[in-house]
Amino acid sequence: MSARKGSRRGGWKPPRDRHEVLVAVLASLAVIIVTASLVWFLRPNRESESEPTVDTVATTTTVAGATTTTLPDPTATTAAPPTTVAP
């Protein structure tokens, strides 16, 4: 049996072109930045954290034949109920 020429494992490989490496790194960074931006700008409940909700339900009370309707105070605000995550 004859030995093959140049069949050794892990032989020398020429280094990659620096331009190819730079393009690959910049493309990876662009994907990461775009993904992080989309997650940030499209996150759910973005407005409920900064602005409290206003109670807009009117209540009606009947006392011995007289009906009174109380409207909510336009200056009063209540915090939104906390969201829960199912396990």
PABA-839458 format. One record per residue (C-alpha): z negated, y negated, x. Coordinates in steps of 0.1 Angstrom, whole numbers, plus 2048, in hexadecimal, padded with zeros to 3 digits. Layout:
BEGIN
ZYX...
This chain:
BEGIN
8008008008087DE80C7F37C08088007A37F38047828047F17647F57DE7797DB7BB76F7E47A47637C979973F7C77B47337DE7B770E7E77C46F87CC7D06D57D27BA6BA7C37C46AA7A27D66897A27BD66C79E7D265C7837D067C76E7AA67C7717A86577697BD65C7497A867A73E7876677437936487317A165D71477F66F71176C64E7117846406F677D65E6E075865A6E47586356DD76E6386BE7596546B07386416B67476226A675263668773064668371F62468673661166E73962D65471563765370763D6306ED62661F6F460A6386EC5EF61F6CE5FF60F6BA5FB6306BE5D56336BE5C960E6A45D25F56B05DB5D26A95C55B36995D45946B15CD5786A15E155C6945CD53E6755D952D66E5D650864B5D74F96435D94D46215CD4C96185CE4A463A5C34976435AB4B365C5B54CD65B5A64F06765AB50A66D5A552E6895A05476835A856C67A58C58369A5825956875795B567359A5B66825B65CB6785DA5D067F5F15EC69860D5E76886305E46886446036A365F60769968360D6AC69E61E6AA6C161069F6DB62A
